[in-house]
Amino acid sequence: MLRIKDFNTAWWGYVRTARQPYPVHSKVNAFVGPSGGGKTTLMDALRLCLGDARFEDNRTMGHYLHPRSNWTVARVAFLNGSEVGRPFAPYGYHHEEVTICVRLDRSSGDLERDYYLFDGPFYDMADLGQNPRLYRERRIPYQDYRDLLEKVGITRAFRRLMTLDPDEVRDVVKQPPHRLFDLVFDLKGTKRIQENYRETNKHYLEAQRQEGLSRSELAEAERKLEDYERKKALWEENEAHKHEVSLLEDKLRKRTWWDLTTAREDQTRDLKGSEEEAAQLMAETEQLAFTIQEVGKEQVQEQELLREAEEKEREVDGRRTKLVARQAGLGSERQRLEESLARLLALPEEEITTLTDQLLQAQSAAEEAGFLAHKSRRQEESLRQELQKLKEGRRFLPPWVEEYQKALQEKGIPALMLADAVNIKKEFEPWLKAIEAHLGRERYRTIVDARYQLPAKEIQEDLRYGARVSLPRPARRSVQTKPLDGRFFVLRQALALTVEDQARLGGYLDHLNDVYLVDTVEQGHHLQARGLASLTRRGLLQDQDGAIFLETRELVCGRFSWERQLAQLQEE
């Protein structure tokens, strides 16, 4: 047995939302009040919660939306305890109370109706009306809800009775017999059973006609079967003849195989004799080759001995020449050593430890100078590579960014990097390096469509790409063009985007509307005291979290930044 515990509405027509739900008695309930007091309005709310969308006086659902609200909610709680037989328990709802809410909404222009089913009590209709997404897991399709009501006892006949005109119910005893008959059929649905019977009888007669046709087709099929049996006998006789032919062919193949086997054995004996003769000739050939090889080795050894003798003769001549030259050089070296010894004897005496420390210091200074020279050469080569790329019209990006972009291109994934879309306006040139430093790695944020997001993130993980990979996000705030105090512009105004790029990634730049560009630290300090964030020309960011100096090396946002990067590299 299905029983209603209580019900309530929120912004339903002009009926105010009751602080406590309207309780429902287990036997008789009545709506009492003057005309226009809302009796029909509340009854129509119950009709809607019980699965019907037809109201009295031909009212529409839109009639019950309050002029001051785009939504309205009607709520009904059913008992689900043991005293009523737990009607909802077989369908997965085990709480003592089951609540249904119907929400009407016209914020999109069209009137939309959604049903929400809660296993337990639910009273926060205002939150459901304002935040329906929070309850999307409780949403149930209208047809599924109608089917559930049928299962727990609210039948189609009951809904028909519920939508009868009150005057018609009151005067039902005065109706003529044929009208009462039709009314009973309408409520119980038996008229449809009669229609189904007539339709079934029609199909039965058609089946009998088809049976007559089938009998004639069966006689024709039996005749064809006899014809097929005759042809089958002929086919089996033909197959027997084919079998005899197959046996003769097998005998012929066996005879042919015997003849070929005999011929093959003869050829094998001849081949074996030829192989033995060839092996004997090969052995004689190898013996001759070995003899020739030994003679050649002896000739090579003799030539090698002759060459060694000539080398030794040349070596002795060279050593004789070196000894003569060395003897001449030893005289000059002796003289130089004697002069050095005289200078050393003239030097004042020093401790060996002092000299050792000086030697170590000199060696350390030499090593440090070599390291700095190597580092300078590497920096110079890096600058030359960057400069060459910029001269060729290619932008210089960090290797990890270029590697990720190349991987996306190889996989055929279209992507847009923030640095490719953003162009810093020339009039904001004094803040160029500060702006790019403030953007930081945000400049390398890559935008991909939803269908490419998963493969792009897999590549990102493999390559350890250190910038964000995101979905398109249109701007939610317009660019602030009015300067603060007549002289301070926001950072967002310094960035130029096309209309298309604004629609794809403008949302990632909305927060720059809250950062002001200032000339000096003092100006930014005054703005910070007012609760505003600022960025100086040299790169000092000041906000409520304190101050931090930002600096970047590469400039990548737009053509103007490329030109400045090229000029900077040429200067370096």
LOFIDREN-137795 format. One record per residue (C-alpha): residue in one letter; x, y, z. Coordinates in steps of 0.2 Angstrom, whole numbers, plus 5000, padded with zeros to 4 digits. Layout:
// LOFIDREN-137795
AXYZ;...
END
This chain:
// LOFIDREN-137795
M500050005000;L500750174995;R500550325007;I501050505006;K501850575022;D501950755017;F502250875003;N502851055000;T503251184986;A504551324983;W504051464972;W502551364965;G501451494958;Y500951624971;V500851494985;R502151544998;T503451405003;A502851335020;R504051325034;Q503451155038;P502851025025;Y500950995023;P500550835033;V499450705024;H498250605034;S498050415030;K496250425027;V495450585021;N496250755016;A495450915010;F495951085003;V494851215011;G494951395007;P494151544997;S494151544978;G495851594972;G496751544988;G497851414980;K496851244982;T496951194964;T498751254963;L499351134977;M498250994969;D499151024953;A500851014962;L500350844968;R499750784951;L501450834944;C502450734958;L501350584954;G501850574936;D500550674927;A500750834918;R498850884914;F498151014926;E496451084929;D495651224919;N496951174905;R498351264914;T500151234908;M501651194918;G502351374914;H500851444923;Y501551394940;L503251484938;H503251634949;P503651794940;R505151834951;S505951664948;N506551554934;W506351394943;T505051314955;V505151144965;A503751034971;R504150894984;V503150744990;A503750615003;F503150435003;L503150315017;N504250165015;G504250075032;S503549905037;E501849975041;V501550005023;G502449855016;R504049945010;P503349974993;F505050044986;A506249914994;P506149794980;Y506849934968;G508349984979;Y507650114991;H507750045009;H507550205020;E505950235030;E505550385019;V505750415000;T505650584993;I505250644975;C505550824969;V505050894952;R506051054946;L505351164932;D506651284924;R506451414910;S508151504912;S508651434895;G507151494886;D506151334885;L505251254900;E506251104906;R505550974919;D506750864929;Y506350724942;Y507450694957;L507250534969;F508050534986;D508150374997;G507750465013;P507050635019;F507550795009;Y506950965013;D508151095005;M507151134989;A507951304987;D509651234986;L508951104973;G508151244963;Q509751354963;N511051224961;P510351074952;R512051014946;L512450964964;Y511050834964;R511250764946;E511650594953;R509850594960;R509050644944;I507950504936;P507150504918;Y505350544917;Q504850374909;D505850274922;Y504950374936;R503250334928;D503750154927;L504250154946;L502650224951;E501750094941;K502649964950;V502350034968;G500450064965;I500150224956;T499350154940;R498850234924;A497050214930;F497350314946;R498150454936;R496650464925;L495550474939;M496650604947;T496450714932;L494550704930;D493650874931;P492950904949;D491250934942;E491250774932;V491750674948;R490350764958;D489050724944;V489650554940;V488050474947;K487050584935;Q487950524919;P486950414906;P487450224905;H488450244890;R489550384897;L489850284913;F490350134902;D491550244893;L492250314909;V492550144917;F493450094901;D494450254901;L494950234919;K495350044919;G496150044901;T494949894896;K494549984880;R496249964874;I496049774878;Q494549764866;E495549854853;N496949734855;Y495749594854;R495049654838;E496749684831;T497249504837;N495649424828;K496149514812;H497949444813;Y497149274817;L496049284801;E497549334791;A498549184798;Q497249064793;R497349144775;Q499249124776;E498948944781;G497948904766;L499348974755;S500648874765;R499748714761;S499748744742;E501548794744;L501848624753;A501048524739;E502248614727;A503748584738;E503348394739;R503248384720;K504948474719;L505648344732;E505148194721;D506048284706;Y507548314718;E507548124723;R507648074705;K509048194702;K509948124717;A509947944711;L510748004695;W512048104704;E512447954715;E512747844700;N513847984693;E514847994709;A515147804708;H515847814690;K516947964697;H517647844711;E518147714698;V519047844688;S519947904704;L520547724707;L521247714690;E522147884692;D522847824708;K523547664700;L524347774686;R525147894699;K525847744708;R526647674692;T527347844688;W528047864705;W528947694704;D529747744687;L530347914694;T531047824710;T532047704700;A532747844688;R533147944704;E534147804712;D535147784696;Q535547974696;T535947964714;R537247824711;D538047924697;L538048084707;K538947994722;G540347934710;S540448114703;E540548184721;E541948064726;E542948114710;A542648294714;A543248274732;Q544848194726;L545248334714;M544848454728;A546048374739;E547448384726;T547048564723;E547148604741;Q548848524742;L549448624728;A548748784736;F549648744752;T551248714743;I551148884734;Q550648964751;E552148904759;V553348964745;G552449134746;K552749144765;E554649104762;Q554749244749;V553749364761;Q554949324776;E556449354765;Q555749524759;E555349564777;L557049524783;L557749644769;R556549784774;E557049764792;A558849774788;E558549934778;E557550004792;K558949974805;E560250054794;R559150214792;E558850204811;V560650204815;D560950344803;G559550444811;R560250414829;R562050464823;T561250624817;K560250654833;L561850614844;V562850744834;A561450874836;R561150834854;Q563050844858;A562951024850;G561351064860;L562150994877;G563451134876;S562151274875;E561051184888;R562551174900;Q562851354898;R561051404901;L560951294916;E562551374923;E561751544920;S560151484929;L561151414943;A562051584945;R560351674946;L559651554959;L561151574970;A560851754969;L559051744975;P558751764994;E558351605003;E556451555006;E555551415015;I555051265004;T553251265011;T553051445005;L553651404988;T552451254988;D550951354993;Q551351484979;L551451344966;L549751274972;Q548951444971;A549651474954;Q549051304948;S547251334956;A547151504947;A547651424931;E546351294933;E544951424937;A545451524922;G545351374911;F543651334918;L542951514915;A543651514898;H542751344894;K541151414901;S541351574891;R541551474875;R540051374879;Q538951524882;E539651614867;E539151454856;S537451454864;L537151634860;R537751604842;Q536451464840;E535051574847;L535551724836;Q535651614821;K533851544824;L533151724826;K534051784810;E533251634800;G531551694806;R531351554819;R530951584837;F532151524850;L531251414863;P531951314877;P532451134871;W531051054882;V529751164873;E530351124856;E530450944859;Y528650934865;Q527951044850;K528950924838;A528150774847;L526350844845;Q526650884826;E527350704823;K525750634831;G524650754821;I523950844836;P523451024833;A523951134847;L524151324851;M525451384863;L525051544873;A526651624867;D526151594849;A524451694852;V525051834864;N525851984856;I526452124868;K526052294862;K527452414857;E526852554868;F527152444883;E528952414878;P529652484895;W528752334904;L529252204890;K530452094900;A529452124916;I527852064908;E528651904901;A529451874918;H527751884926;L527051764914;G528451644917;R528051464911;E526251514908;R526951574891;Y527151394887;R525351334891;T524751224877;I522951224872;V522151064864;D520451014860;A519550894871;R519750744859;Y521650764859;Q521850804877;L522250624883;P523650584869;A524350764873;K524450724891;E525250554888;I526650634877;Q526850764891;E527150634904;D528450544893;L529350704889;R529150784907;Y528450934899;G528451064913;A527051184907;R525151164907;V524151064894;S522351134895;L520751144886;P520151304877;R519451434889;P518551594883;A518751754892;R517551784906;R518051964909;S518252104897;V519952194896;Q519952344908;T520352494897;K520152634910;P521752674918;L521752684937;D521952864944;G522052914926;R523852844923;F524052654928;F523552524915;V523252344919;L524452214913;R523052124902;Q522852284892;A524752264886;L524352094878;A523552084860;L522551934855;T521551894839;V519651864841;E519851684838;D521351664851;Q520351764863;A518951634862;R520151494864;L521251554878;G520751724884;G520151644901;Y521951604906;L522351794905;D520851864915;H521851874931;L523051994923;N521552124924;D522052134943;V523952184940;Y524352364937;L525952424927;V526852564937;D528552654934;T529352644951;V529352544967;E528552694977;Q527052694965;G526852504967;H527052524986;H525552644987;L524452534977;Q524952384988;A524352485003;R522652504994;G522552314992;L523052314973;A524452214964;S525752304953;L527252264942;T528652394940;R529652414923;R531152324930;G530152174936;L529652204955;L527952124958;Q527052194974;D525452114980;Q524652064997;D525851914998;G527352034998;A528552084985;I529651974973;F530852024959;L530551924943;E531751904929;T531751804912;R533051784899;E532151724883;L530751844876;V529551734866;C527851824866;G527551894848;R528551974834;F529052124845;S529752014858;W530751924845;E531452084838;R532052134856;Q532751964859;L533751974842;A534452144847;Q534852084865;L535851934858;Q536752034845;E537352154859;E537852004870;
END
